[in-house]
Amino acid sequence: MIKIKTAYPILISESTDHRALIVYVPDLKINTEGKNLLDAIEMARDAISLWIVDREDVKKEIPIPSKTINKKEAEDIITFVDVDTDAYRREIENKAVRKNLTIPSWLNEKAEKQGLNFSNVLQKALKHELGIKEEL
């Protein structure tokens, strides 16, 4: 398994219609694209992180990043993109998920009169039921 923080080489070239930048990650054999250079690098970081997290979850091998890229493969830009899969995993795992629930009308009215935040109350109740101590 690779380190949590690492950097993969990427190749960035202009699309044939000149509307986007195409990013290729040779070590992982994946592509993505961006509207401009900064967007292309962010999209590469996201694509690499997602690819690695998916592979980790199914316990498959993850290639160690190459230290160089053959210049014959690059049309425009050769660079490296840093990835922190631990931070990426925390970000996607803390993403809010919408849940619908049904409660009695009288309970809803009392809670609304008190100005309760239903999401907060549900989170606290779930943590209590699951024995999860309040996180910072």
N, CA, C and O atoms as CSV, one atom per row, in Angstrom:
chain,resi,resn,atom,element,x,y,z
A,1,MET,N,N,0.837,-1.183,0.000
A,1,MET,CA,C,0.000,0.000,0.000
A,1,MET,C,C,0.882,1.246,0.000
A,1,MET,O,O,1.938,1.264,0.633
A,2,ILE,N,N,0.447,2.290,-0.712
A,2,ILE,CA,C,1.232,3.520,-0.784
A,2,ILE,C,C,1.004,4.365,0.462
A,2,ILE,O,O,0.093,4.101,1.247
A,3,LYS,N,N,1.831,5.370,0.632
A,3,LYS,CA,C,1.653,6.306,1.732
A,3,LYS,C,C,0.358,7.078,1.517
A,3,LYS,O,O,-0.131,7.193,0.394
A,4,ILE,N,N,-0.187,7.602,2.603
A,4,ILE,CA,C,-1.421,8.381,2.507
A,4,ILE,C,C,-1.204,9.637,1.669
A,4,ILE,O,O,-2.045,9.983,0.841
A,5,LYS,N,N,-0.070,10.324,1.883
A,5,LYS,CA,C,0.247,11.508,1.088
A,5,LYS,C,C,1.288,11.111,0.053
A,5,LYS,O,O,2.289,10.468,0.369
A,6,THR,N,N,1.036,11.501,-1.172
A,6,THR,CA,C,1.971,11.169,-2.237
A,6,THR,C,C,1.741,12.128,-3.404
A,6,THR,O,O,0.886,13.010,-3.318
A,7,ALA,N,N,2.483,11.968,-4.474
A,7,ALA,CA,C,2.310,12.795,-5.675
A,7,ALA,C,C,2.433,11.917,-6.905
A,7,ALA,O,O,3.357,11.111,-7.018
A,8,TYR,N,N,1.495,12.078,-7.822
A,8,TYR,CA,C,1.507,11.324,-9.072
A,8,TYR,C,C,1.814,12.266,-10.230
A,8,TYR,O,O,1.344,13.404,-10.250
A,9,PRO,N,N,2.600,11.795,-11.191
A,9,PRO,CA,C,2.850,12.605,-12.379
A,9,PRO,C,C,1.611,12.627,-13.271
A,9,PRO,O,O,0.889,11.636,-13.384
A,10,ILE,N,N,1.385,13.769,-13.896
A,10,ILE,CA,C,0.257,13.903,-14.831
A,10,ILE,C,C,0.719,14.579,-16.113
A,10,ILE,O,O,1.714,15.305,-16.133
A,11,LEU,N,N,-0.019,14.326,-17.172
A,11,LEU,CA,C,0.207,14.983,-18.459
A,11,LEU,C,C,-1.011,15.839,-18.753
A,11,LEU,O,O,-2.142,15.362,-18.657
A,12,ILE,N,N,-0.794,17.091,-19.107
A,12,ILE,CA,C,-1.900,17.990,-19.418
A,12,ILE,C,C,-1.729,18.484,-20.848
A,12,ILE,O,O,-0.676,18.997,-21.226
A,13,SER,N,N,-2.793,18.317,-21.634
A,13,SER,CA,C,-2.759,18.810,-23.008
A,13,SER,C,C,-4.102,19.444,-23.352
A,13,SER,O,O,-5.118,19.163,-22.716
A,14,GLU,N,N,-4.089,20.283,-24.346
A,14,GLU,CA,C,-5.317,20.967,-24.754
A,14,GLU,C,C,-6.191,20.012,-25.560
A,14,GLU,O,O,-5.690,19.218,-26.356
A,15,SER,N,N,-7.499,20.099,-25.344
A,15,SER,CA,C,-8.428,19.259,-26.110
A,15,SER,C,C,-8.412,19.702,-27.566
A,15,SER,O,O,-8.006,20.821,-27.879
A,16,THR,N,N,-8.853,18.821,-28.452
A,16,THR,CA,C,-8.819,19.139,-29.881
A,16,THR,C,C,-9.701,20.328,-30.237
A,16,THR,O,O,-9.414,21.043,-31.198
A,17,ASP,N,N,-10.782,20.552,-29.468
A,17,ASP,CA,C,-11.646,21.712,-29.747
A,17,ASP,C,C,-11.208,22.957,-28.971
A,17,ASP,O,O,-11.855,24.001,-29.051
A,18,HIS,N,N,-10.112,22.843,-28.222
A,18,HIS,CA,C,-9.520,23.950,-27.449
A,18,HIS,C,C,-10.452,24.502,-26.368
A,18,HIS,O,O,-10.291,25.647,-25.946
A,19,ARG,N,N,-11.416,23.711,-25.919
A,19,ARG,CA,C,-12.364,24.164,-24.894
A,19,ARG,C,C,-12.009,23.659,-23.494
A,19,ARG,O,O,-12.589,24.117,-22.510
A,20,ALA,N,N,-11.074,22.731,-23.395
A,20,ALA,CA,C,-10.728,22.151,-22.095
A,20,ALA,C,C,-9.284,21.677,-22.113
A,20,ALA,O,O,-8.651,21.575,-23.164
A,21,LEU,N,N,-8.788,21.392,-20.929
A,21,LEU,CA,C,-7.481,20.765,-20.793
A,21,LEU,C,C,-7.716,19.326,-20.372
A,21,LEU,O,O,-8.441,19.055,-19.415
A,22,ILE,N,N,-7.097,18.412,-21.093
A,22,ILE,CA,C,-7.224,16.984,-20.818
A,22,ILE,C,C,-6.063,16.568,-19.924
A,22,ILE,O,O,-4.908,16.904,-20.184
A,23,VAL,N,N,-6.388,15.836,-18.875
A,23,VAL,CA,C,-5.372,15.358,-17.938
A,23,VAL,C,C,-5.312,13.839,-18.026
A,23,VAL,O,O,-6.339,13.161,-17.990
A,24,TYR,N,N,-4.107,13.323,-18.141
A,24,TYR,CA,C,-3.897,11.878,-18.161
A,24,TYR,C,C,-2.945,11.518,-17.024
A,24,TYR,O,O,-1.901,12.146,-16.847
A,25,VAL,N,N,-3.324,10.492,-16.254
A,25,VAL,CA,C,-2.492,10.000,-15.151
A,25,VAL,C,C,-1.945,8.644,-15.594
A,25,VAL,O,O,-2.631,7.632,-15.449
A,26,PRO,N,N,-0.723,8.604,-16.132
A,26,PRO,CA,C,-0.178,7.365,-16.702
A,26,PRO,C,C,-0.110,6.192,-15.723
A,26,PRO,O,O,-0.394,5.057,-16.107
A,27,ASP,N,N,0.261,6.446,-14.463
A,27,ASP,CA,C,0.392,5.352,-13.496
A,27,ASP,C,C,-0.928,4.653,-13.218
A,27,ASP,O,O,-0.952,3.461,-12.913
A,28,LEU,N,N,-2.029,5.394,-13.324
A,28,LEU,CA,C,-3.345,4.835,-13.018
A,28,LEU,C,C,-4.187,4.597,-14.268
A,28,LEU,O,O,-5.256,3.988,-14.210
A,29,LYS,N,N,-3.683,5.090,-15.397
A,29,LYS,CA,C,-4.379,4.964,-16.685
A,29,LYS,C,C,-5.791,5.553,-16.617
A,29,LYS,O,O,-6.759,4.943,-17.069
A,30,ILE,N,N,-5.881,6.759,-16.038
A,30,ILE,CA,C,-7.165,7.459,-15.961
A,30,ILE,C,C,-7.041,8.841,-16.578
A,30,ILE,O,O,-5.951,9.407,-16.658
A,31,ASN,N,N,-8.176,9.375,-17.012
A,31,ASN,CA,C,-8.256,10.708,-17.609
A,31,ASN,C,C,-9.277,11.546,-16.866
A,31,ASN,O,O,-10.212,11.025,-16.258
A,32,THR,N,N,-9.083,12.837,-16.926
A,32,THR,CA,C,-10.083,13.801,-16.472
A,32,THR,C,C,-9.833,15.065,-17.274
A,32,THR,O,O,-8.956,15.090,-18.138
A,33,GLU,N,N,-10.589,16.104,-16.999
A,33,GLU,CA,C,-10.361,17.349,-17.710
A,33,GLU,C,C,-10.732,18.531,-16.835
A,33,GLU,O,O,-11.427,18.385,-15.830
A,34,GLY,N,N,-10.262,19.698,-17.228
A,34,GLY,CA,C,-10.568,20.927,-16.513
A,34,GLY,C,C,-10.755,22.075,-17.479
A,34,GLY,O,O,-10.327,22.017,-18.632
A,35,LYS,N,N,-11.410,23.133,-16.985
A,35,LYS,CA,C,-11.688,24.311,-17.822
A,35,LYS,C,C,-10.438,25.149,-18.060
A,35,LYS,O,O,-10.288,25.788,-19.102
A,36,ASN,N,N,-9.540,25.132,-17.065
A,36,ASN,CA,C,-8.291,25.883,-17.157
A,36,ASN,C,C,-7.236,25.092,-16.385
A,36,ASN,O,O,-7.521,24.001,-15.890
A,37,LEU,N,N,-6.032,25.629,-16.279
A,37,LEU,CA,C,-4.940,24.876,-15.648
A,37,LEU,C,C,-5.231,24.543,-14.183
A,37,LEU,O,O,-5.039,23.403,-13.762
A,38,LEU,N,N,-5.689,25.515,-13.412
A,38,LEU,CA,C,-5.972,25.252,-11.998
A,38,LEU,C,C,-7.095,24.227,-11.840
A,38,LEU,O,O,-7.005,23.338,-10.993
A,39,ASP,N,N,-8.142,24.345,-12.641
A,39,ASP,CA,C,-9.246,23.397,-12.594
A,39,ASP,C,C,-8.770,22.001,-12.997
A,39,ASP,O,O,-9.178,21.009,-12.393
A,40,ALA,N,N,-7.921,21.920,-14.002
A,40,ALA,CA,C,-7.396,20.624,-14.459
A,40,ALA,C,C,-6.589,19.944,-13.352
A,40,ALA,O,O,-6.697,18.733,-13.164
A,41,ILE,N,N,-5.787,20.708,-12.626
A,41,ILE,CA,C,-4.994,20.145,-11.534
A,41,ILE,C,C,-5.907,19.682,-10.400
A,41,ILE,O,O,-5.695,18.610,-9.833
A,42,GLU,N,N,-6.919,20.480,-10.065
A,42,GLU,CA,C,-7.873,20.080,-9.020
A,42,GLU,C,C,-8.650,18.831,-9.433
A,42,GLU,O,O,-8.871,17.935,-8.617
A,43,MET,N,N,-9.060,18.774,-10.686
A,43,MET,CA,C,-9.794,17.605,-11.182
A,43,MET,C,C,-8.887,16.371,-11.151
A,43,MET,O,O,-9.346,15.270,-10.849
A,44,ALA,N,N,-7.615,16.552,-11.458
A,44,ALA,CA,C,-6.661,15.441,-11.394
A,44,ALA,C,C,-6.516,14.961,-9.949
A,44,ALA,O,O,-6.526,13.758,-9.688
A,45,ARG,N,N,-6.384,15.890,-9.023
A,45,ARG,CA,C,-6.260,15.538,-7.606
A,45,ARG,C,C,-7.489,14.747,-7.147
A,45,ARG,O,O,-7.362,13.736,-6.456
A,46,ASP,N,N,-8.664,15.212,-7.534
A,46,ASP,CA,C,-9.905,14.537,-7.159
A,46,ASP,C,C,-9.989,13.147,-7.790
A,46,ASP,O,O,-10.339,12.180,-7.113
A,47,ALA,N,N,-9.672,13.043,-9.070
A,47,ALA,CA,C,-9.747,11.753,-9.775
A,47,ALA,C,C,-8.763,10.738,-9.187
A,47,ALA,O,O,-9.109,9.574,-8.986
A,48,ILE,N,N,-7.551,11.184,-8.916
A,48,ILE,CA,C,-6.538,10.290,-8.343
A,48,ILE,C,C,-6.970,9.835,-6.951
A,48,ILE,O,O,-6.903,8.648,-6.633
A,49,SER,N,N,-7.413,10.780,-6.123
A,49,SER,CA,C,-7.834,10.448,-4.760
A,49,SER,C,C,-8.997,9.467,-4.766
A,49,SER,O,O,-8.988,8.489,-4.019
A,50,LEU,N,N,-9.992,9.720,-5.600
A,50,LEU,CA,C,-11.145,8.823,-5.683
A,50,LEU,C,C,-10.717,7.436,-6.144
A,50,LEU,O,O,-11.178,6.434,-5.598
A,51,TRP,N,N,-9.842,7.369,-7.140
A,51,TRP,CA,C,-9.361,6.083,-7.659
A,51,TRP,C,C,-8.661,5.299,-6.550
A,51,TRP,O,O,-8.901,4.104,-6.379
A,52,ILE,N,N,-7.796,5.977,-5.800
A,52,ILE,CA,C,-7.045,5.298,-4.739
A,52,ILE,C,C,-7.980,4.840,-3.615
A,52,ILE,O,O,-7.874,3.705,-3.150
A,53,VAL,N,N,-8.890,5.707,-3.177
A,53,VAL,CA,C,-9.821,5.353,-2.101
A,53,VAL,C,C,-10.677,4.156,-2.513
A,53,VAL,O,O,-10.904,3.246,-1.716
A,54,ASP,N,N,-11.147,4.162,-3.751
A,54,ASP,CA,C,-11.925,3.013,-4.244
A,54,ASP,C,C,-11.105,1.731,-4.193
A,54,ASP,O,O,-11.607,0.691,-3.765
A,55,ARG,N,N,-9.860,1.794,-4.623
A,55,ARG,CA,C,-8.991,0.608,-4.600
A,55,ARG,C,C,-8.694,0.161,-3.175
A,55,ARG,O,O,-8.667,-1.038,-2.894
A,56,GLU,N,N,-8.473,1.109,-2.277
A,56,GLU,CA,C,-8.239,0.763,-0.874
A,56,GLU,C,C,-9.445,0.031,-0.291
A,56,GLU,O,O,-9.295,-0.951,0.436
A,57,ASP,N,N,-10.639,0.516,-0.616
A,57,ASP,CA,C,-11.863,-0.070,-0.069
A,57,ASP,C,C,-12.060,-1.522,-0.479
A,57,ASP,O,O,-12.636,-2.306,0.275
A,58,VAL,N,N,-11.590,-1.886,-1.658
A,58,VAL,CA,C,-11.727,-3.277,-2.109
A,58,VAL,C,C,-10.410,-4.038,-1.985
A,58,VAL,O,O,-10.256,-5.141,-2.507
A,59,LYS,N,N,-9.460,-3.415,-1.275
A,59,LYS,CA,C,-8.166,-4.024,-0.962
A,59,LYS,C,C,-7.407,-4.493,-2.210
A,59,LYS,O,O,-6.855,-5.592,-2.250
A,60,LYS,N,N,-7.399,-3.625,-3.223
A,60,LYS,CA,C,-6.632,-3.911,-4.438
A,60,LYS,C,C,-5.342,-3.100,-4.416
A,60,LYS,O,O,-5.234,-2.072,-3.747
A,61,GLU,N,N,-4.376,-3.597,-5.167
A,61,GLU,CA,C,-3.063,-2.962,-5.228
A,61,GLU,C,C,-3.153,-1.567,-5.840
A,61,GLU,O,O,-3.922,-1.326,-6.770
A,62,ILE,N,N,-2.356,-0.666,-5.299
A,62,ILE,CA,C,-2.288,0.707,-5.795
A,62,ILE,C,C,-0.869,0.954,-6.290
A,62,ILE,O,O,0.088,0.792,-5.532
A,63,PRO,N,N,-0.721,1.346,-7.561
A,63,PRO,CA,C,0.625,1.565,-8.095
A,63,PRO,C,C,1.380,2.674,-7.360
A,63,PRO,O,O,0.815,3.712,-7.017
A,64,ILE,N,N,2.649,2.430,-7.134
A,64,ILE,CA,C,3.516,3.451,-6.555
A,64,ILE,C,C,3.748,4.496,-7.645
A,64,ILE,O,O,3.989,4.141,-8.799
A,65,PRO,N,N,3.678,5.790,-7.289
A,65,PRO,CA,C,3.856,6.835,-8.307
A,65,PRO,C,C,5.230,6.776,-8.976
A,65,PRO,O,O,6.250,6.545,-8.326
A,66,SER,N,N,5.226,6.988,-10.279
A,66,SER,CA,C,6.489,7.095,-11.011
A,66,SER,C,C,7.178,8.384,-10.614
A,66,SER,O,O,6.540,9.345,-10.184
A,67,LYS,N,N,8.492,8.387,-10.766
A,67,LYS,CA,C,9.241,9.603,-10.449
A,67,LYS,C,C,9.410,10.490,-11.677
A,67,LYS,O,O,9.718,11.677,-11.565
A,68,THR,N,N,9.205,9.903,-12.836
A,68,THR,CA,C,9.353,10.662,-14.078
A,68,THR,C,C,8.308,10.218,-15.086
A,68,THR,O,O,7.645,9.196,-14.911
A,69,ILE,N,N,8.175,11.004,-16.142
A,69,ILE,CA,C,7.303,10.659,-17.264
A,69,ILE,C,C,8.151,10.767,-18.520
A,69,ILE,O,O,8.952,11.691,-18.662
A,70,ASN,N,N,7.971,9.823,-19.422
A,70,ASN,CA,C,8.650,9.879,-20.698
A,70,ASN,C,C,8.154,11.101,-21.463
A,70,ASN,O,O,6.962,11.214,-21.749
A,71,LYS,N,N,9.058,12.011,-21.792
A,71,LYS,CA,C,8.657,13.251,-22.469
A,71,LYS,C,C,7.986,13.007,-23.808
A,71,LYS,O,O,7.265,13.882,-24.286
A,72,LYS,N,N,8.190,11.867,-24.427
A,72,LYS,CA,C,7.544,11.572,-25.700
A,72,LYS,C,C,6.031,11.441,-25.535
A,72,LYS,O,O,5.284,11.616,-26.498
A,73,GLU,N,N,5.570,11.129,-24.300
A,73,GLU,CA,C,4.142,10.988,-24.050
A,73,GLU,C,C,3.433,12.326,-23.889
A,73,GLU,O,O,2.218,12.404,-24.075
A,74,ALA,N,N,4.167,13.373,-23.548
A,74,ALA,CA,C,3.550,14.651,-23.214
A,74,ALA,C,C,3.452,15.561,-24.430
A,74,ALA,O,O,4.399,15.699,-25.205
A,75,GLU,N,N,2.295,16.172,-24.575
A,75,GLU,CA,C,2.124,17.163,-25.624
A,75,GLU,C,C,2.403,18.564,-25.100
A,75,GLU,O,O,3.021,19.373,-25.792
A,76,ASP,N,N,1.958,18.857,-23.892
A,76,ASP,CA,C,2.104,20.203,-23.359
A,76,ASP,C,C,2.789,20.271,-22.003
A,76,ASP,O,O,3.955,20.657,-21.923
A,77,ILE,N,N,2.102,19.909,-20.953
A,77,ILE,CA,C,2.606,20.117,-19.601
A,77,ILE,C,C,2.819,18.785,-18.887
A,77,ILE,O,O,1.961,17.902,-18.920
A,78,ILE,N,N,3.960,18.658,-18.251
A,78,ILE,CA,C,4.247,17.517,-17.387
A,78,ILE,C,C,4.420,18.085,-15.983
A,78,ILE,O,O,5.236,18.980,-15.763
A,79,THR,N,N,3.658,17.567,-15.048
A,79,THR,CA,C,3.772,18.043,-13.668
A,79,THR,C,C,3.363,16.929,-12.713
A,79,THR,O,O,3.019,15.825,-13.135
A,80,PHE,N,N,3.407,17.233,-11.437
A,80,PHE,CA,C,2.992,16.281,-10.412
A,80,PHE,C,C,1.806,16.859,-9.653
A,80,PHE,O,O,1.694,18.073,-9.481
A,81,VAL,N,N,0.926,15.977,-9.203
A,81,VAL,CA,C,-0.213,16.383,-8.381
A,81,VAL,C,C,-0.112,15.657,-7.053
A,81,VAL,O,O,-0.023,14.430,-7.002
A,82,ASP,N,N,-0.127,16.436,-5.978
A,82,ASP,CA,C,-0.089,15.831,-4.653
A,82,ASP,C,C,-1.492,15.374,-4.271
A,82,ASP,O,O,-2.483,16.026,-4.599
A,83,VAL,N,N,-1.559,14.251,-3.580
A,83,VAL,CA,C,-2.835,13.738,-3.088
A,83,VAL,C,C,-2.670,13.317,-1.635
A,83,VAL,O,O,-1.635,12.783,-1.237
A,84,ASP,N,N,-3.699,13.566,-0.863
A,84,ASP,CA,C,-3.751,13.166,0.539
A,84,ASP,C,C,-5.046,12.383,0.693
A,84,ASP,O,O,-6.106,12.962,0.930
A,85,THR,N,N,-4.955,11.069,0.557
A,85,THR,CA,C,-6.173,10.256,0.555
A,85,THR,C,C,-6.845,10.228,1.921
A,85,THR,O,O,-8.054,10.014,2.005
A,86,ASP,N,N,-6.088,10.439,2.986
A,86,ASP,CA,C,-6.691,10.504,4.310
A,86,ASP,C,C,-7.608,11.729,4.398
A,86,ASP,O,O,-8.745,11.620,4.856
A,87,ALA,N,N,-7.122,12.878,3.965
A,87,ALA,CA,C,-7.929,14.108,3.969
A,87,ALA,C,C,-9.120,13.969,3.020
A,87,ALA,O,O,-10.228,14.402,3.338
A,88,TYR,N,N,-8.884,13.361,1.855
A,88,TYR,CA,C,-9.964,13.172,0.883
A,88,TYR,C,C,-11.058,12.279,1.464
A,88,TYR,O,O,-12.248,12.565,1.324
A,89,ARG,N,N,-10.644,11.206,2.111
A,89,ARG,CA,C,-11.613,10.282,2.718
A,89,ARG,C,C,-12.430,11.004,3.804
A,89,ARG,O,O,-13.646,10.826,3.881
A,90,ARG,N,N,-11.769,11.813,4.639
A,90,ARG,CA,C,-12.495,12.574,5.672
A,90,ARG,C,C,-13.514,13.515,5.035
A,90,ARG,O,O,-14.635,13.660,5.524
A,91,GLU,N,N,-13.107,14.152,3.932
A,91,GLU,CA,C,-13.998,15.091,3.246
A,91,GLU,C,C,-15.234,14.385,2.691
A,91,GLU,O,O,-16.349,14.877,2.865
A,92,ILE,N,N,-15.058,13.253,2.031
A,92,ILE,CA,C,-16.219,12.582,1.437
A,92,ILE,C,C,-17.059,11.864,2.484
A,92,ILE,O,O,-18.265,11.697,2.304
A,93,GLU,N,N,-16.431,11.439,3.577
A,93,GLU,CA,C,-17.194,10.745,4.614
A,93,GLU,C,C,-17.984,11.714,5.483
A,93,GLU,O,O,-18.954,11.304,6.120
A,94,ASN,N,N,-17.599,12.991,5.530
A,94,ASN,CA,C,-18.343,13.990,6.294
A,94,ASN,C,C,-19.389,14.704,5.453
A,94,ASN,O,O,-20.076,15.602,5.938
A,95,LYS,N,N,-19.507,14.313,4.223
A,95,LYS,CA,C,-20.492,14.907,3.336
A,95,LYS,C,C,-21.895,14.618,3.887
A,95,LYS,O,O,-22.204,13.487,4.263
A,96,ALA,N,N,-22.722,15.641,3.927
A,96,ALA,CA,C,-24.080,15.482,4.451
A,96,ALA,C,C,-24.923,14.600,3.524
A,96,ALA,O,O,-24.813,14.669,2.300
A,97,VAL,N,N,-25.755,13.782,4.138
A,97,VAL,CA,C,-26.667,12.903,3.411
A,97,VAL,C,C,-28.081,13.281,3.817
A,97,VAL,O,O,-28.387,13.374,5.005
A,98,ARG,N,N,-28.932,13.495,2.846
A,98,ARG,CA,C,-30.314,13.873,3.133
A,98,ARG,C,C,-31.124,12.630,3.488
A,98,ARG,O,O,-31.081,11.622,2.783
A,99,LYS,N,N,-31.867,12.720,4.598
A,99,LYS,CA,C,-32.742,11.640,5.047
A,99,LYS,C,C,-34.137,12.211,5.271
A,99,LYS,O,O,-34.285,13.286,5.852
A,100,ASN,N,N,-35.144,11.504,4.819
A,100,ASN,CA,C,-36.531,11.879,5.102
A,100,ASN,C,C,-37.030,11.022,6.249
A,100,ASN,O,O,-36.718,9.833,6.327
A,101,LEU,N,N,-37.814,11.633,7.149
A,101,LEU,CA,C,-38.348,10.861,8.248
A,101,LEU,C,C,-39.775,11.319,8.538
A,101,LEU,O,O,-40.208,12.387,8.106
A,102,THR,N,N,-40.472,10.498,9.264
A,102,THR,CA,C,-41.856,10.792,9.616
A,102,THR,C,C,-41.971,10.831,11.133
A,102,THR,O,O,-41.534,9.910,11.823
A,103,ILE,N,N,-42.569,11.918,11.649
A,103,ILE,CA,C,-42.820,12.052,13.083
A,103,ILE,C,C,-44.270,12.490,13.278
A,103,ILE,O,O,-44.882,13.016,12.348
A,104,PRO,N,N,-44.822,12.285,14.455
A,104,PRO,CA,C,-46.198,12.731,14.709
A,104,PRO,C,C,-46.321,14.251,14.581
A,104,PRO,O,O,-45.399,14.986,14.935
A,105,SER,N,N,-47.434,14.704,14.088
A,105,SER,CA,C,-47.685,16.123,13.876
A,105,SER,C,C,-47.510,16.935,15.163
A,105,SER,O,O,-46.908,18.009,15.141
A,106,TRP,N,N,-48.037,16.426,16.286
A,106,TRP,CA,C,-47.940,17.160,17.550
A,106,TRP,C,C,-46.485,17.354,17.976
A,106,TRP,O,O,-46.133,18.387,18.546
A,107,LEU,N,N,-45.629,16.343,17.693
A,107,LEU,CA,C,-44.218,16.436,18.053
A,107,LEU,C,C,-43.517,17.467,17.170
A,107,LEU,O,O,-42.680,18.236,17.642
A,108,ASN,N,N,-43.862,17.472,15.911
A,108,ASN,CA,C,-43.318,18.441,14.969
A,108,ASN,C,C,-43.651,19.867,15.407
A,108,ASN,O,O,-42.782,20.740,15.405
A,109,GLU,N,N,-44.904,20.100,15.781
A,109,GLU,CA,C,-45.337,21.437,16.199
A,109,GLU,C,C,-44.580,21.912,17.426
A,109,GLU,O,O,-44.117,23.052,17.467
A,110,LYS,N,N,-44.446,21.040,18.438
A,110,LYS,CA,C,-43.722,21.418,19.663
A,110,LYS,C,C,-42.251,21.727,19.357
A,110,LYS,O,O,-41.695,22.699,19.869
A,111,ALA,N,N,-41.629,20.891,18.520
A,111,ALA,CA,C,-40.212,21.094,18.181
A,111,ALA,C,C,-40.020,22.396,17.409
A,111,ALA,O,O,-39.070,23.135,17.668
A,112,GLU,N,N,-40.907,22.681,16.474
A,112,GLU,CA,C,-40.801,23.927,15.714
A,112,GLU,C,C,-41.001,25.142,16.606
A,112,GLU,O,O,-40.311,26.148,16.443
A,113,LYS,N,N,-41.945,25.064,17.557
A,113,LYS,CA,C,-42.171,26.177,18.491
A,113,LYS,C,C,-40.921,26.446,19.323
A,113,LYS,O,O,-40.634,27.593,19.666
A,114,GLN,N,N,-40.185,25.396,19.646
A,114,GLN,CA,C,-38.950,25.539,20.421
A,114,GLN,C,C,-37.770,25.969,19.548
A,114,GLN,O,O,-36.699,26.294,20.060
A,115,GLY,N,N,-37.973,25.969,18.230
A,115,GLY,CA,C,-36.904,26.355,17.306
A,115,GLY,C,C,-35.795,25.320,17.214
A,115,GLY,O,O,-34.638,25.657,16.966
A,116,LEU,N,N,-36.154,24.070,17.415
A,116,LEU,CA,C,-35.151,23.004,17.360
A,116,LEU,C,C,-34.658,22.772,15.932
A,116,LEU,O,O,-35.418,22.876,14.969
A,117,ASN,N,N,-33.371,22.455,15.821
A,117,ASN,CA,C,-32.766,22.085,14.546
A,117,ASN,C,C,-32.906,20.568,14.431
A,117,ASN,O,O,-32.208,19.821,15.118
A,118,PHE,N,N,-33.816,20.115,13.556
A,118,PHE,CA,C,-34.114,18.690,13.446
A,118,PHE,C,C,-32.876,17.871,13.092
A,118,PHE,O,O,-32.680,16.776,13.621
A,119,SER,N,N,-32.052,18.393,12.210
A,119,SER,CA,C,-30.850,17.678,11.794
A,119,SER,C,C,-29.900,17.485,12.976
A,119,SER,O,O,-29.351,16.401,13.174
A,120,ASN,N,N,-29.719,18.538,13.749
A,120,ASN,CA,C,-28.826,18.470,14.906
A,120,ASN,C,C,-29.353,17.486,15.953
A,120,ASN,O,O,-28.593,16.692,16.507
A,121,VAL,N,N,-30.662,17.546,16.218
A,121,VAL,CA,C,-31.264,16.643,17.200
A,121,VAL,C,C,-31.116,15.187,16.753
A,121,VAL,O,O,-30.788,14.320,17.562
A,122,LEU,N,N,-31.356,14.921,15.478
A,122,LEU,CA,C,-31.231,13.558,14.968
A,122,LEU,C,C,-29.789,13.067,15.054
A,122,LEU,O,O,-29.548,11.921,15.433
A,123,GLN,N,N,-28.829,13.924,14.706
A,123,GLN,CA,C,-27.423,13.534,14.790
A,123,GLN,C,C,-27.031,13.184,16.222
A,123,GLN,O,O,-26.365,12.177,16.461
A,124,LYS,N,N,-27.446,14.021,17.176
A,124,LYS,CA,C,-27.132,13.756,18.587
A,124,LYS,C,C,-27.770,12.446,19.043
A,124,LYS,O,O,-27.132,11.650,19.731
A,125,ALA,N,N,-29.027,12.221,18.662
A,125,ALA,CA,C,-29.724,10.991,19.059
A,125,ALA,C,C,-29.055,9.757,18.461
A,125,ALA,O,O,-28.895,8.743,19.140
A,126,LEU,N,N,-28.665,9.843,17.192
A,126,LEU,CA,C,-27.997,8.704,16.545
A,126,LEU,C,C,-26.654,8.411,17.215
A,126,LEU,O,O,-26.318,7.250,17.450
A,127,LYS,N,N,-25.893,9.451,17.519
A,127,LYS,CA,C,-24.602,9.258,18.192
A,127,LYS,C,C,-24.806,8.615,19.559
A,127,LYS,O,O,-24.051,7.728,19.958
A,128,HIS,N,N,-25.837,9.073,20.275
A,128,HIS,CA,C,-26.137,8.488,21.578
A,128,HIS,C,C,-26.491,7.003,21.442
A,128,HIS,O,O,-25.972,6.168,22.184
A,129,GLU,N,N,-27.370,6.680,20.501
A,129,GLU,CA,C,-27.800,5.295,20.283
A,129,GLU,C,C,-26.637,4.394,19.876
A,129,GLU,O,O,-26.597,3.215,20.230
A,130,LEU,N,N,-25.689,4.964,19.126
A,130,LEU,CA,C,-24.554,4.177,18.630
A,130,LEU,C,C,-23.357,4.200,19.580
A,130,LEU,O,O,-22.339,3.558,19.319
A,131,GLY,N,N,-23.481,4.940,20.682
A,131,GLY,CA,C,-22.388,5.004,21.637
A,131,GLY,C,C,-21.201,5.804,21.131
A,131,GLY,O,O,-20.066,5.551,21.533
A,132,ILE,N,N,-21.454,6.768,20.252
A,132,ILE,CA,C,-20.379,7.589,19.688
A,132,ILE,C,C,-20.246,8.843,20.532
A,132,ILE,O,O,-21.216,9.576,20.728
A,133,LYS,N,N,-19.040,9.088,21.031
A,133,LYS,CA,C,-18.803,10.295,21.823
A,133,LYS,C,C,-18.764,11.489,20.890
A,133,LYS,O,O,-18.314,11.387,19.749
A,134,GLU,N,N,-19.232,12.604,21.377
A,134,GLU,CA,C,-19.274,13.831,20.577
A,134,GLU,C,C,-17.890,14.170,20.069
A,134,GLU,O,O,-16.931,14.216,20.838
A,135,GLU,N,N,-17.787,14.408,18.760
A,135,GLU,CA,C,-16.499,14.754,18.144
A,135,GLU,C,C,-16.285,16.245,18.189
A,135,GLU,O,O,-17.244,17.014,18.256
A,136,LEU,N,N,-15.035,16.663,18.154
A,136,LEU,CA,C,-14.700,18.094,18.178
A,136,LEU,C,C,-15.155,18.781,16.939
A,136,LEU,O,O,-14.956,19.986,16.792
